[in-house]
Structures are given as C-alpha cells and as structure tokens.
C-alpha cells in the first residue's frame, strides 16, 4: 500500500514550525524498530517489540541504525512506518525512546518534541530499556516480566559502566556481559537483529547459551586478552590525569577499558580507533576513579565534532585519520585544562 500523505497538525503547546518532513504513515503499514547496535539498544528493541505484540498485536520487525545515517536525517526511513529506540529523535517516529542528552540534532527537532504516550526522553536514565518499561507500565498498563527486569538491570550496568570494578568489566562472565562482549566480533552485520529476536522471547541465559553467541564470546575473550597486551604501546601521553592513545592500526586489538586497567589512577581516556566506515574518537571518564571536581560534559564536547554521548562518555566519527587524531588531541587538551583548573581551586 502506498503511503497516504497526511502532515501532522501542530500539537497544543508546541512552539515553532513543525518540521517539513513530519509525515504520518497508514496505521496498517508494518512497523520497523530502529535501534542503536549495542546491548542497551538491542534490549530496547526487544522490549518494545515484545510489549507492542503483547498489548496491541503489533508484528514489528527491527533493524539497527548508526551515526552515518544522520547525514540525511530528514529523509530517514522515508515512506515507512517506524520506531526509534536509544537513538536520535525523529518526528516521524511513531514510537521514540531515548536517554541521550545529545539526542536532538537541531533546535527545530528539539522544538518538535513533546512527551506523549508514544514518545519519551529521560537523559537521567542510565540506559533506555528501564524507561521504556516504566513508560509501558504507566501509559499502557504493561506488567514487566522478570526476564525484562533483568535485562533492564544489566543495560544500566553496561551502558553506564556501573560495573563493580574493572575486573568485572573485563572478565565478568554473566550472561549479559558475555552477550555484550561478543558484539565486538559479530559474524555478520545483521547478527544483532537475530539476537534482538531471541531477546523478545528468551532470557539472557538462553540467548547467551546459543552456539553462535558462545563461539563469538570465546573469540571476543581471546581478543580482549590480546588487546590488554597490545594497549601500552598505543599510549601517546598521560598528563593531568588524562590519557591519550592511538589505537587506529588494524594490526592491534582494542578494549574499551584497557586504559583504566593499565592506568587505574587516570580520570579520563581519549583515543582513536578504527571502524568499518573510518575512524572513531572515543572519550570516557574512569568509572572507578572519576574526577573529584572539574568534571565536564563529554557528550557536549563530542557534539561539537559531529558526535555526541553522555556526561561521562562520548564519541565522534571524523572524516579521516588525520582529523580523528586532531580531534582527539583537542579533546584531551580541553579535559586537561579542566583538570588543571580544578586543581588550582583546591591548592
């Protein structure tokens, strides 16, 4: 069925013009849930799909979304009926849930957002699944099963780095941690879609027990050990409790928490890593040794480079390795300046 073009009327209380692309789709079109391709996003997609099926008989499908798709955000998923979870706000999304403070790409999009029964945003939430479940309970009368409560708990731990210590983050073998770690060695681009489907009907233990997940986890664990071994030579500098590293070479393995494993006294790490599309600048606070004062909002800093994130973690995808290294050095300089300023206040 072709989309019937009907532009959404301005909601009461909205300010500013409605986006020119606020187009609704017929209610009988299939719904596709777009999710960020990490543990938090996958659980978010599984939760929303399961809730909509149970309460409304909605037979949704799902597909991951990533930062490069923001380049033509106005026309994202044009002509389809869709939802977005754990990713940027889009006014054509029938359902939208996110917790990132940098979710609105333009002031126009921020003005288009009004909380309602199908849209919710809570930047104070450590991850996205708990807010979806809370919203479903409050607005749709949903009763959250124990397996989704467990997934929401682990989403908070993983996405907000609420691990007990760096050893749990690196070597923990709980089902959620095995699933999260194996995502780094996904055997195919659509593999996470398969895992989302498994999460809609199974427990974390059942998903982790899949042979493909077990195989990927074993491979990821070996890569982790190599990454910890490879990390020290990548360090460019450690100044003012800020570590800068270059892990852009495809010949080395990478590990998110390697900097804090080898340098537990630092407050921040800034590094360059490769991606399938180019290079990524990743920045984060040491969860086990955060700065006592002078903490800056990393997500807002990275937003200035076309990326985003949270107060304590963020990233950006510059167009080249030279640009990525420049951005990494500039971000490290900002963090070091903040650390020096904080130190001068206490001296």
C-alpha positions in Angstrom: 0.0 0.0 0.0 1.3 3.4 -0.9 1.8 5.9 1.9 -1.1 8.4 2.2 0.5 11.8 2.7 -1.0 13.4 5.7 1.0 16.0 7.6 0.7 16.1 11.4 -1.1 19.0 12.9 0.8 21.1 15.4 0.3 19.8 18.9 -1.2 22.1 21.5 1.6 23.8 23.4 4.2 23.3 20.6 6.4 26.2 19.7 7.9 26.9 16.4 7.1 25.5 13.0 6.5 21.8 12.5 9.3 20.0 10.6 8.6 19.9 6.9 9.1 16.1 7.0 6.5 15.3 9.7 4.7 12.7 7.6 2.5 10.0 9.1 2.1 6.6 7.6 -1.1 4.5 7.5 -1.7 2.6 10.7 -1.8 -0.8 8.9 1.7 -0.5 7.5 4.3 -2.8 9.1 6.3 -1.2 11.9 10.1 -1.4 11.9 12.0 -0.7 15.1 15.4 1.0 14.5 17.8 0.6 17.4 21.4 1.5 18.2 23.7 -1.5 17.7 24.8 -2.2 21.3 23.5 -4.1 24.3 21.3 -1.2 25.5 19.8 -0.6 22.1 19.2 -4.3 21.4 17.4 -4.8 24.6 15.4 -1.6 23.9 14.3 -3.0 20.6 13.4 -6.4 22.0 11.4 -4.9 24.9 9.4 -2.5 22.6 8.7 -5.3 20.1 7.5 -7.7 22.8 5.4 -5.1 24.6 3.7 -4.0 21.4 3.0 -7.5 20.3 1.5 -8.5 23.7 -0.6 -5.4 24.2 -1.5 -4.4 20.6 -0.8 -7.5 18.4 1.8 -5.5 16.6 4.1 -7.7 14.5 7.1 -5.4 14.4 10.4 -6.1 12.7 13.7 -4.5 13.7 16.9 -3.2 12.2 19.9 -1.4 13.6 20.8 2.2 12.9 24.1 4.1 13.3 25.6 7.5 13.2 26.4 7.7 9.5 22.6 7.6 8.8 22.3 11.0 10.3 23.7 12.6 7.2 20.2 12.6 5.6 18.2 12.5 8.7 15.3 14.4 7.3 14.6 11.6 4.9 15.4 8.7 7.2 13.1 5.7 6.6 11.1 7.8 4.2 7.8 6.1 3.2 7.9 3.6 6.1 6.2 3.3 9.5 8.9 3.1 12.1 10.0 3.4 15.7 13.4 4.5 17.1 14.9 3.5 20.4 18.2 4.5 22.0 19.0 6.9 19.2 18.3 10.4 17.9 14.8 11.9 17.9 12.9 11.8 14.6 9.4 13.5 14.4 8.1 10.8 12.0 8.8 8.0 14.5 5.6 6.5 15.7 7.4 5.4 18.9 10.5 7.0 20.2 12.5 6.5 23.4 16.0 7.7 24.2 18.1 8.8 27.1 21.0 10.6 25.4 21.3 14.3 26.2 22.5 14.9 22.7 19.6 13.3 21.0 18.2 16.3 19.2 20.3 17.1 16.1 18.8 20.6 15.5 16.8 23.2 17.5 13.9 22.5 15.1 13.9 18.9 16.2 14.0 19.8 19.9 11.0 22.1 19.4 9.2 19.3 17.7 9.4 17.0 20.7 6.5 16.9 23.2 6.2 13.9 25.7 3.2 11.8 25.0 2.0 8.2 25.1 4.4 7.1 22.4 7.4 9.4 22.9 9.6 9.7 25.9 13.1 11.1 26.7 14.9 10.9 30.1 18.5 12.0 30.0 18.9 11.0 33.7 18.2 7.3 32.9 21.4 5.2 32.8 20.0 3.3 29.8 17.0 3.1 27.6 15.2 -0.2 28.5 14.1 0.9 32.0 12.4 4.0 30.7 10.6 2.1 28.0 9.3 -0.4 30.6 8.3 2.3 33.0 6.5 4.1 30.2 4.7 1.0 29.2 3.6 0.3 32.7 2.4 3.8 33.3 0.7 4.5 29.9 -0.2 1.1 28.5 -0.9 -1.0 31.6 2.0 -3.3 31.0 3.3 -5.7 33.6 7.0 -6.2 33.2 8.2 -9.9 33.4 11.2 -10.9 35.4 13.4 -11.5 32.3 12.9 -7.9 31.1 13.6 -6.6 34.6 16.9 -8.5 34.5 17.7 -7.1 31.0 17.0 -3.6 32.2 19.3 -4.0 35.2 22.2 -5.2 33.1 21.5 -2.4 30.5 22.1 0.1 33.2 25.3 -1.7 34.3 26.7 -2.0 30.8 25.7 1.3 29.3 26.5 3.5 32.3 29.6 1.5 33.2 28.2 0.7 36.6 30.5 -2.4 37.0 31.7 -3.3 40.4 35.3 -2.9 39.3 37.4 -3.0 36.1 37.9 -6.8 36.6 34.1 -7.4 36.3 34.0 -5.1 33.2 36.8 -7.1 31.5 36.4 -10.6 32.8 32.8 -10.9 34.1 31.0 -13.9 32.6 27.4 -13.2 33.5 25.1 -13.9 30.5 24.6 -10.2 29.8 28.3 -9.5 29.9 29.0 -12.4 27.5 26.4 -11.1 25.1 27.7 -7.6 25.3 31.3 -8.6 24.7 30.6 -10.8 21.8 29.0 -7.9 19.8 32.6 -6.7 19.1 33.1 -9.8 16.9 29.6 -10.1 15.2 29.9 -12.6 12.4 27.5 -10.6 10.1 26.1 -7.1 10.0 22.6 -8.3 10.7 23.6 -10.7 13.5 22.4 -8.3 16.2 18.9 -8.4 14.6 18.9 -12.2 15.2 19.8 -11.6 18.9 17.1 -9.0 19.3 14.6 -11.6 18.1 16.0 -14.1 20.6 15.7 -11.5 23.4 12.0 -10.9 22.6 11.1 -14.4 23.7 14.0 -15.7 25.8 16.0 -15.0 28.9 19.6 -13.7 28.9 20.9 -17.1 29.8 19.0 -18.6 26.9 20.4 -16.1 24.5 23.9 -16.5 25.9 23.7 -20.2 25.5 23.2 -20.0 21.7 26.1 -21.7 19.9 26.8 -18.6 17.8 26.9 -16.4 20.9 29.2 -18.8 22.8 31.5 -19.0 19.8 31.6 -15.3 19.4 32.2 -14.8 23.2 35.2 -17.2 23.2 36.7 -15.3 20.2 36.0 -11.9 21.9 37.6 -13.1 25.1 40.8 -14.0 23.2 40.7 -10.6 21.6 40.3 -9.0 25.0 43.5 -10.7 26.2 45.4 -9.6 23.1 44.0 -6.0 23.4 45.2 -5.7 27.0 48.7 -6.9 25.8 48.7 -4.5 22.8 47.5 -1.4 24.7 50.6 0.0 26.4 52.5 0.9 23.1 49.5 2.9 21.9 49.7 5.4 24.7 50.8 8.8 23.4 50.8 10.7 26.7 49.5 10.8 30.2 49.2 14.3 31.5 46.9 15.9 34.2 45.2 12.5 34.7 44.2 12.4 31.0 45.5 9.6 28.9 45.7 10.0 25.1 46.2 6.9 22.9 46.2 5.9 19.2 44.8 2.5 18.5 43.9 3.3 14.9 46.0 0.5 13.5 44.1 -2.6 12.2 47.0 -4.7 13.4 46.2 -4.3 17.1 43.2 -5.3 19.2 41.2 -2.8 21.2 39.5 -2.9 24.5 37.2 -0.3 25.9 38.6 -0.4 29.5 42.2 -1.2 28.7 43.3 2.4 29.6 41.8 2.1 33.1 43.1 -1.5 33.6 46.7 -0.4 32.9 46.4 3.2 34.3 43.9 3.0 37.2 44.9 6.5 38.5 43.8 8.4 35.4 40.4 10.3 35.3 39.9 10.4 31.5 40.9 8.5 28.4 40.8 9.8 24.9 41.6 7.5 21.9 41.3 6.9 18.2 40.1 3.5 17.0 39.1 2.2 13.5 35.6 1.5 12.4 34.1 -0.2 9.3 33.5 3.3 7.9 36.6 5.1 9.0 37.9 6.2 12.4 36.2 6.9 15.8 37.3 9.2 18.6 36.2 7.7 21.9 36.3 9.6 25.2 35.4 8.5 28.7 35.6 9.0 32.4 37.3 6.3 34.5 34.2 4.8 36.3 36.4 3.7 39.2 38.4 6.9 39.6 36.2 9.8 38.4 37.4 13.4 38.8 36.6 14.8 42.2 36.0 18.3 40.7 36.0 19.9 37.3 34.1 17.2 35.5 33.0 18.3 32.1 30.2 17.1 29.9 31.9 14.8 27.4 28.8 14.3 25.2 28.5 18.1 24.7 32.2 18.3 23.8 31.9 15.5 21.2 28.7 17.0 19.8 30.9 19.9 18.7 32.7 17.4 16.5 29.6 15.9 15.0 29.2 13.2 17.6 27.6 13.0 21.0 27.1 10.9 24.1 26.6 11.3 27.8 28.2 13.4 30.6 30.8 10.7 31.2 31.3 9.1 27.8 31.0 10.1 24.1 32.4 9.8 20.7 32.6 11.2 17.2 33.5 10.0 13.7 35.8 12.5 11.9 36.2 12.0 8.1 39.9 10.9 8.2 42.6 9.6 10.5 44.3 13.0 10.5 41.1 14.6 11.5 40.5 12.0 14.2 43.9 12.5 15.7 43.4 16.3 15.7 40.0 15.9 17.4 41.5 13.5 20.0 44.3 15.9 20.8 41.9 18.8 21.1 39.5 16.9 23.3 42.4 15.8 25.5 43.6 19.4 25.8 40.1 20.5 26.9 40.0 17.8 29.6 43.5 18.6 30.8 42.6 22.3 31.1 39.6 21.4 33.1 41.7 19.2 35.4 44.3 22.0 35.9 41.5 24.5 36.7 40.0 22.2 39.2 43.4 21.5 40.8 44.2 25.3 41.1 40.9 25.8 43.0 41.9 23.2 45.6 45.5 24.3 46.0 
